[in-house]
């Protein structure tokens, strides 16, 4: 389903049209149950939230992410029969 928002009385797309849609195609528009996520607002919020993070907290997070990556790679290798 294509996502869009209503701004000043105009429907504004939040993503490109599918390539198979042709000019003049009939569309149905319905109000969504919840508003779409505003990515720019989310990114700004996350920037503010992380501004006061401590270097040791960031290092702990970096290590945890790297450990997770290594575990995921090992699992995929096992599933593909590439390693024991």
ABEGO torsion letter per residue (X at the ends): XBBBBBBGGBBBBABBBBAABBBGBBBBBBBBABBBBBAAAAAAAAAAAAAABBAAAAAAAAAAAAAAAAAAAAAAAAAAGABX
